């Protein structure tokens, strides 16, 4: 079996939520439990940190992985979805899983997978656990795919849990209110396992407190312990002053999104918790890990600057809260005209997002090459009702090329709306 044949099996034989949406969503953990049992329960063979949330869980996972790696620990990292290559989902010390290991997994488990018929996500989670056990990692940072309670990753027994900012996303699966969504995220909280909440939100605080109290679990609201003050940028790094009690530190992040100020308290609080459990995580390792997090872990698409004249920025933020951060940061730049190359997935509720977008910008509406993508013409028609003017160019790269041809060197081009739009950018 070749690597391409293994990928074909993964993509075509089993449903993939990222591509098709609801038909691939499983509402229980039974398949994951059976698959892990078949593999010898690899999820119980390594230490882990579990990360959930609506916005910020990917960045927080990469920052944590970089810190542990910088401290000398062999560190696994499981995230989803991938941008360019399937192998990005499973990393050890920043290196993606080798193609030969994917082939081996599929070859060895193919008969059982046909029998069980797990989803694409269930299978990739099990593959990650299998690889982390095989590589004998010291710790693995495990990012939740969606929700938490019923997410396939929720079979681990972590050292600690982190829940980042809660917002409106995947409501058809997780609930229509922030407390309902938070209830699903709170499903990763385990008995007597400390949980950190990155940001205190009045709508969700009681949900997390009640869940933690019911399980006799220590809970920490990180932003109540850590003061994080942005200090600007220097030499391509975002500078932050951070204070916890009498402890004061300066950190430089190579993740340039202003929204990282909301993720940083949770990351720092998790590090303090892990230090209290005996993990050796020096201030030097924390500083180094944060300063090279994107570079060391291969993170792409988080406020990534692709060129300077004109300035082109892409970001994977794709819901109302994400665009609130995006538009806030765009307002800090000086430019003559703003170009927005946007595409979304079909199952997003876009009314609020579209109403937020600047009406003076030039829009190019596109669609990612997957069945779940919203038709660009449909997006254009929705945009028109919100007084947003633009054109339709379905291909992501052709849409970006059009913006580049027509923009002046003093303009700014933003590309986003969907992780899958960002993933198709050739320059990424």
N, C-alpha and C positions, 0 to 999 in steps of 0.2 A: 504493500500500500504506500502510495506517495503522500506527501504532505497535502497536495491539492485534493487528492481523493479523500483524505481525512477531513479536510475543511468542507468539502462537498457533502460529506455525510453529516457533519455537524449542522450545516446550514439548511440542507434540503430534507433530510430524513426526519428532522424534529422541528417543531414550531419555535420561532424566535420572536420574543416580545418586541425587541427593538425594531424588527422589520414589519411585523404584521399586527402588533397590538394585542387586543383583548383575547383573541383566540388562543394565544400562547400563555395566558396568565393562569397560574394554578393557585387554588385557594386553600391549600393545605401543605404540610411538610412531609407527607407520607412517602412520596417518591424520593425525596432527598434522603430521608432516614433509611429507606431500603437500599438506595445506591451506596450510601456511606457504609452501611452494614456489609454489603457485598465486597467493598474495598477494604474491610477490616477496620472500619471507623477511624480513618486517618485524622479526622477533626479533633480527636481526643489526644493526639500524639504531639501537639505543639502548643506553645503559649500564644495568646492572641489578644488583640484589642478590637472591639466591634464598633463600627462607626455608622450611625444613621443620621437622617435629617433631610430636609427638602433642598436647601441650598448650603453649599460649603462642605459637604461630606467628602467629596473627592479631593478638594484642596487640602482639607484637614488630614485626610488619610496619607496623602503624599508628603505633607510636612512631617507627620509622625514617623513615617517610614524613613525619611531622610535623616531625622534626628537619631533614631536607633542605629541606622547604618553608620552615621558619623561617630557614634559612640563605640563602634567596633562590633556590634551585634550582627549576626547573619539574619537578615530581615526579609520576610516575605511580604508581598503586597498584592492584594486582590481588589481590582476595581472594574467597573463597567459603566457604560459600554466602551469599546475601544474606538479609537479614531481612525488609524490607518491599518493596523494589523491585529488580527485576533490575538497574537502572542502578547500584546500589551496588557491584557487582562491579568496575567499571572507573571509577577516579577520577583526576582530574588536579588537583593543588593543592586537594584536598578536595572538588572539585565532581564530581558523578556525570556519566557520559557522557550526552550529550543524546539524547533519544529519536529525533530525526531521524537521528542517526548510526547507530543500531541499525537503523532502517528502511533506510537506504542500504546498510548491510552486507548485510542479508538480500536486498534487491532485487538487488544486484550479484552476489552469490555463490549465489543460490538454485539455479540450474541445476547448478552444480558440487557443491553440498551434497547435492542429490538423488542425484547420480551417486556421490559418495564415501560417503554415509551415515555421517558422523562422529557421535560421541556429542554430547550437549548440552554436556558439559564441554569436549571438544575444540574445539567451535565457539566457545565463549565465550572460551577462551584465545586462539585465533587472532584473534578480534575485538579483544581487549585489545591484542595486539601491533600489529595494524593501526591502532588508534586512537593508541597511543603513538608509532608512527612518524609518523602524520599530524600529530600535535600537537608533534612534535619535542621530546619531553621530554628534560631533562638526565639524568634517571635514573628508573628504575622499580623499585619494590619488588614482587617477584613472590612471592606465597604459594603453596606447593604445595597441591594439593587433597587428595590422599591418598597416603601413602607417599613416593615420591620418584623411585626408579629408573624406574618406568614411568608416572609422572604426566605429563600432557600439557605441563605447564610446563617439563619437563626437556629442552627443546630450546634453551634460551638459553645464552649464554656469559657468565656474570656476572662482575662485578668481585670479588665475594666471596660466600660462602655462610654461612648461619646455620642451625644445627640446635638447636632448643629441646628441652625435656624429652621423654624417651621413656617412653611408658606403654603399657598394654594397650588397644588400640582397633583396629577393623577387622581382627581376627585372621584371619578367614576369607580375607582377601586378602594380609595382610602377614606372617603367621607367628604361632605360638603362644608364643614366648619373646621376651624383650626383645632378646637378640642378633639374633634373626631379624628383628624389627621394625626394629631399628637398621640392619641390613644394607640394608633397603629405603630407609630415610631417607638412608643414606650414598650412595645412588645419585646424589644431586645433586652429590657432590664431583667437581670437575673437575681435570684436570692443571694443576699450577702455579697454581691459583686458591685463595687462602687460605680456610680454613674455620674458623668459630668454633663451638664447642660451648658452649651456655649453661650446662649443668650437668654436672659430672662424675658419672657413674653407673658403679659398679663392673661392672655387667652389660654395659655397652655401650662402655666406654672403649676396650677393645682392638679392637673392631669398627671404630671410627672411626680409631684410630691405624694399623691395618693398611691400611685403604683409603687414607688420606692418604699413607702411606709408599709404597704401590704406585704412586701417581700423582705422586710427588715434590711433594706439596702441603703448604704450611705449615699447621699445625693449632694452634689456640689453645683451651684450656679456660678459658673466661672467668671462672668462679667461682674459679679458682686465681690469677687476676690481680687480680680486683676483690673487695673486701670490701664487702658491702651490708648496712647496718643500718637497719631500720625505726625511725623516730623518732616515730610517731604521726600525728595529723592536725591540720590547721589550715585554717580557712576553706574546707572542702570539698576539700582536697588532701591526698594522702598524702605524708609527708615521709620522705626517705631520706638517710642519710649514706653516702657512697661513698668508698673509698680504693683507690688503685692505686699501690703503692710510696710515694713521697713526695707524690703528688698526692692531695689531699683536696677533695671537693666535696659540696655539699648540693643535692638535687634534690627538686622537688615534682611529683607526678604527679596528673593528673586521672583516672587509672585507679585505682579504689579497692580492687580485689581485693588481699588480702595476698599472693596468689601472684605478683604482679608483681615481688616481690623476687627471684624465680627467673629472670625474664625480663630484668631490668635489666642484669645483668652481660654478657649476650650482646649487647644493644643497644649498651652503652657500648664494648665491645671492637670491634664492627663499626665504630663511629664512629672509634675510634683507628686502625683499619686503613685506613679510607677517607682519613683525614687524612694518613696516611703515603704514600698514593698521590697526594696533591696536592689533594684536595678541601678547600675552605675551610669548615670547620665549627667555628665559634668556641664557646667555653664558653657564651657568652650564647645562641647559637642552640640549643645542646643543651638548656639549661635551659628556654628558652621552649618549644621543641618538645615536651618532656616534660610541661610544665605545662598545655598545651592540646591534647594529642594526640587525645583523644576528640572534643573540640569542633572541632578543625581538620580532622580526617579523617572525621568523621561516624560514629565507632565507637559502637555501641550494644550493650547486653546483656551487658557485662562488669561484673559487680557494680554494676548500675545501681539506684539508689534511686528508686523511683517515687512514694512518698509517705511521710509521717512518722507519721500517727496513724490506723490502725496503720502501722507501718513496713512497706513492701513492697519487697522486693529481688528482682531477677531476675538470673540468670547462665546463660550458655550452656554451662558445664561439663557434660559428659555421659558421662564414663567414670569408672573407679575412682579414678584420680589426681585428676581434676577434683573429684569429690565429697569426696575427702580434704581438699582445700583449702577447699571450700565449708563443710563441717561444722566445720572448724577455725576459720574466720572467724565462722560463726554463733555459736560458743561464746563469742566475745568480746563479744556483745551482751547486754544485760539486757532481759528480756521476761517477761511472765506466762505466755503459752502460745505455742508454735511451730506454725505452719500450713505444710504442705508441699503445694503444688500441683504435681504431677509428671506427666510423660508422657515416654515413651521411643520410640525407633524399634525396629522388630521385630528387626533383626539385631544388637542389642546383647546381650552376655552379662552378665546383670544380677545373678547370684547374689551376687557380692562387694559390689556397690553396695547392694543391698537389705539385706544383712546389716550394713552400716555405719550405716544410717539410724537415727535416734533413735526408740525405741519409744514414748516419751511424746508425740510430736508428733501433731497432727491431720492426717490425709492426705486429699487430694482428688485422685483419679486421673482424668486426662484423656487426650486424644489429639489430636495435630495433624491438620489436614485434608489428609492425603496418604496414598497407598497404603502407604507404607513404615512408617507409624506403628503402634506396638503397640496392639492393642485394649485400651481402658481396663479392661474387665472382666477380660481375661487378666492385666493388670498387677495388678489388685486381688487376684486369686486367688494370684498369685505373692507379693504382699506379705503376705497372710494367713499364708502358710507361714513367713514371717519375723517373725511377731508384730507386724505393722504394721496398725493399725486405721484405717479411713477409709471413704469413700464413693466412688462412681463418678459423675462428671458429665463426659461425653465432651467437650463444648465447652470449650476453654481459657478463654474469657472468662466463660462461665457458672460454671465451676469457681472462677475467681478471684473472681467476684462473690459466690458462696456463702461463700467464706472471709472476704471483707470484711464481709458481713452478720453473720457469727457471731463474728468476732474483736472483742476489746475494743481500745480505743485504745492499750493497753500491750502488745498482742500483736505478734508478728513473723510476716509471711507471706513465704515464699520460693517463687518460681516458677521452674521449670526442668526439668531432666532431658533436654532436647533443645533444640538450636538452634531447631527448628521450633515448639516450644511457645512459646519466648520470642518468636519472630517474630510470633506471632498475638496477642500482648498488645496490646489497643487503645490502652492508655495509653503504650506505648513511644514 
